Amino acid sequence: MSARTTALCALIATRRQGAWSDGILKEYVQRDRLERRDAALAATLTYGVMQNRMLLDHYLEQVVSGGLSRLQPAMLDILRLGAYQILLLDKIPDSAAVNEAVEQTKRYVNQKAAGMTNGALRALSRKKGSLNEPRDLATKYSHPQALVELLMQSVGENQIEPFLRADNEPAPTCLQINPLLSNPDEVERALTEQDILFRKHPWLPGCYLVTGTGNLARLELFTSGKVYVQDASAKLAAMAAGVQSGMRVLDTCAAPGGKSFALAMEMKNEGSVTSCDIHAHKISLIEKGAERLGISIITAHEADASKFQEVFKESFDVVVADVPCSGLGVIRKKPDIRYKDLAPTERLPQVQAAILENVSRYVRPGGALLYSTCTVLKRENEDVANAFLARHPAFHLEAFPVPDGLGGQNGGMLTLYPHVHEADGFFICKLRKNK
């Protein structure tokens, strides 16, 4: 099966199931047994359509007689996929994109509809230099207007367009070196031998931005535990916690385990990391990940971070609360987030506050509490942290060191932005409990 058909199947399945496109795509790439290059193309196409859906519809409305609203959903998926290749990619000839779309229409819609696909996409190819461009940021960057307005409240009017633009740019895979099992020379040599394009992260040591890895599960570097996938912002959160060898550490919302792994490595695999998550089926993910990475100090438990555990009271040197959030800092990696209903996110600050309130009781006197999210909304970040501080005078903000290349100071709170820091949008807040 071709990469383009795999991408189409992923788009159809994502729409029908209401599932995340990254998980569906991984499943379909494995199902179709795509080689590394085809897998990379399928990912480019799938994410490209998701990232530019509103923009593609804007262009298609100009060439589809009668408009898009009357089309079958699968037909619209096919047209969007063809339009993306014609208008926003330069690697695939227009004729090949049109022909493939026509065949897809015959297979996934019906024979009669193939003529419409052919006519619309050929017209798009002819007119691509003279199409009407969108005037609003929402359509231009395919972020619903309500989301643009919400983000602007936190990002600011001057930064909103660069932020939206970054959401639509390809996000390379971020590989962290596992210092317990490897070193930079070994990792760089292995990446070179595998013909994997990589570059050092601009400000985080031991981190590589890579492209063209295909299925990571087949990469020896990954399967042997010498590297693991974690964005620079999440790694920085683990570093900001300031853990040291021998400490007792609690990761309260741990799955799938990335921060727990990073914390254990910062501790040189000496001490203890208790990793908790509310989802029982995710505990095995943490355990398997730790085993692959050669980490022996992690113990995983099923636990609700909002429910008090007497056995944990004032028992930990460091408590990490990477709480459930709107995820609006990781849209570039999960493009479908932008189309989700915003109403449920309004209740998140209450959930986050409840978790922070509860887990703060697990910090020993003189210990640290790290609060983090993968969103940029102030109502889930600074507002939650400041409200907590107002209620708890026993805690105070503590500035944390950042890598030299990152630049800037912090007073215990730091927000990272994709368009500024070449990392996921992320909030980090470090609190110290009085002795």
Secondary structure, 3 states (H helix, E strand, C coil): CCHHHHHHHHHHHHHHHCCCHHHHHHHHHHHCCCCHHHHHHHHHHHHHHHHCHHHHHHHHCCCCCCCCCCCCHHHHHHHHHHHHHHHHCCCCCHHHHHHHHHHHHHHHCCCCCHHHHHHHHHHHHHHCCCCCCCCCHHHHCCCCHHHHHHHHHHHCCCCHHHHHHHHCCCCCEEEEECCCCCCHHHHHHHHHHCCCEEEECCCCCCEEEEECCCCHHHCHHHHCCCEEECCHHHHHHHHHCCCCCCCEEEECCCCCCHHHHHHHHHCCCCCEEEEEECCHHHHHHHHHHHHHCCCCCEEEEECCCCCCCHHHCCCEEEEEEECCCCCCCCCCCCHHHHHCCCHHHHHHHHHHHHHHHHHHHHEEEEEEEEEEECCCCCCCCHHHHHHHHHHCCCEEECCCCCCHHHCCCCCCEEEECHHHHCCCCEEEEEEEECC
